[in-house]
């Protein structure tokens, strides 16, 4: 049973992300958590306390009714006995509530919509996606562009510079998707100038191949075009990539090249779904997963 968190602000791009998630996991038992967060605007009224309370109650009703409308829309369009839905309306900041729910409900992935960077309203949703990506440290985040229609992700690109050792737990979300959809993983290495890998890079590449041994995979070394994000965009377009994955960590090769977070750029501009995997390293898995592992050990 997968636990999927779906933040929504009731916009069209949020709905698009919800439908993508339902299609992506149509053959798997899932609990989907529909989340809407709200905070009242600051009032200048002399009767501040009562005004804020009234406003909060109105917004709370709007939030709860909005979630009911979304759920009704889902149930009318998708009838899947493998899927269950729970609604969460929260007087909270989005990032705070997402972090809390990831821990409390052992969330496997957060899936949310993004918009482009043209226009104030579009940047706002894009910035929300970036905030969630930066805030969530123990769960993958899948960002879905507003107008992207679901395609089975049979072509997955994994962007890396081979300068960092990846743990198996960090790569598990990519391997899991590849196994589910019989996907090809294309390891893409963007170089400012083409040159041979260092001994460290070669070691990390060999480890990646080991982790990906059960799925078809290829390595692509490409020359940088303007920026890493632009290069990945061109690469994805030319190879008809359905999903782009990368690890989010400080001082990455990509961050240095672009002088700006590649995650931020791609969240604003990517035309395909972006799977951002947090830096897990050798950290302990969630309590639920630890218990599951202990149970399996006791059976062997």
Buried (B, 14 or more C-beta within 10 A) or exposed (E): EBBBBBBBBBBEBBBBBBBBBBEBBEEEEBBBBBBBBBEBEEBEEEEEEEBBEEBBEEBBEBBBEBBEEBBEEBEEEEEBEEBEBEBBBBEBBBBEBBBEBBEEBBBBBBBBBBBBBEEEEBBEBBBBBBBBBBBBEBBBBBBBBBEBEBBEBBBBBBBBBBEBEBBEBBBBBBBBBBEBBEBBBBBBBBBEEEEEBEEEBEEBBEBBEEBBEEBEBEBEBBEBBEBBBBBBBEBBEEBEBBBBBBBBBEEBBBBEBBEEBBBBBBBBBBBBBBBBBBBBEEEEBBEEEEEEEEEEEEEE
